[in-house]
Amino acid sequence: MVLSYEPGVKSRIMVCVTPQKSCQRLVERGAERAKETNGEFCVVYVNKNNDIYKDLKEHKILVELFEMAQKLGGRVSILVGRKISDTLAEFADENDITEIIVGKSLRSAFEVLLHGDVINPLIKRVEEKNIIVEVIE
């Protein structure tokens, strides 16, 4: 999915969210960075299993995050992909993203070993494109 941006915009910030209330701080940071750099921002969520309506509680939180992003002037996208880091990196490349904002994983070291890490593979994928990744605690 390719977003259309205003011509002349140099800063394009991508905020990566999961269906958690704590992601509100990421959306706020993305809007703040866009304002600081006279740029634009988008909020993206990667759905791994094609069924966004599976859990209504998660869906409600995502809707709230998306509404918040739009009120702050951002765009929203739901991406579908099996490997989250690859899906995010491809979207960033296709949309000329200059910065990515992600939240520090709340997973334990054991869970990261079991399910894998998203942030480090994402950083590796985008560093050759000179895309800055900001990890928010």
N, C-alpha and C positions, 0 to 999 in steps of 0.2 A: 504494500500500500504506500503510495507516494502522496504526501501532502503538498498542497500548493501554498507557497509562501509569498509574502509581499516582495516585490523586486527591491534590491538594495539592502535587504536585511542581512546582516553579517553574522549575528549570533542566533543560533537555533538550539534551544535547550530541550532535551528529552528527559522527562521525569518518569522513572519506572516505579510502578506501584503494585502492591498486592492487596487483596481485600482485607485490610486492617486499618482501623481508625488511626493508628500511629502514622500512617502514610500522609495524613493531612500536613504534617510538617514538611514533607518532601514537596508537596504541591505548592505550599507557601514559599519554599526556598526557590523552586523553579520560577515562580512568578516574580520573585524578588530579583533573581539573576537576569531575567528577561528585561525587567525595568532598568536595572543597573547598566546593562549593555545595549540598551535600545534594541532589543531583539524580540524573538518570539519563543513561546514554549508549547510543548505538547506533553500530555500525560498518556502513557501507554501501559497496558496490562497484557500479559501473555497468558492465554488460555491454552493449557496443554491437551485438554481432552475434548475439545469442540462442543462441550455442553455447558454453556455459561449459566444456564438456568438450574443447574443441579442443586445448588444450595442457595435458597432464597436469602438467608442471612448475609452470605458473602455478596450476593448480587446487590442487596440493599446498600452495603458499605461501598461497593464499587460505584453505584449510581451517585451516592453522596460525594465521593471523591471526584467523579467526572463533572458533576454540577458545580462543585467548588472551583475546579479548574476553569470551566467555561466562564464563571462569574469573574474570575481573575484575568480573563482574556486569553486563556489557553485553548488548545484543541485537544481532542481525545481520540484515542484509537485502541481497539481491542485487536490484538494480533493472535494468530493461532500458530503454534509450533511445538514440536516435541522437545527440542532442546532450547531452553529459554535464552541462554547466552548467545547462541547463534541467531535466533530470531530477532533479538534486540540489536545485535551487531549489524545484521542485514538491513533492518529498518533504519538504523542510524546512517548507514552508508547511502542508502537509496534517497534519504531525505536531507542530506548534507548537514547532519547534526554536528554542532561544534562542541557541545558539552552534554554530559549525561549525569543525572543525579539519581543515586540509588541509596537505599537505606541499608545500614549494616545488618547482616543476617542475624536473626534471633535464634538460629539453630545452634544446638550444642555441637561440639567437635565431633561427637559420635554421629549425630544426624548428618553433618556435612560429609563424613566418610561414607555413610550409608546412601545418601541421596545426591551427593555432589554439591559443589559450590557454583554459584552463578556469577558472583562479582569478579573473581580472578580470571576465569576464562573470558568474560566480557572485556575486561581491561586488556588482556592479551590480544583479543580480536580487533580492538579499535585503536590501539596505540600507534599502529603503523599509519593510521589515517589522521594522526594528531588530534584525536578527540579526547578532551579532558574528562575524566571520570571523578566525580566528587562523591565520596561515601559519607553519608550523614549518620551520626550515632543515634 
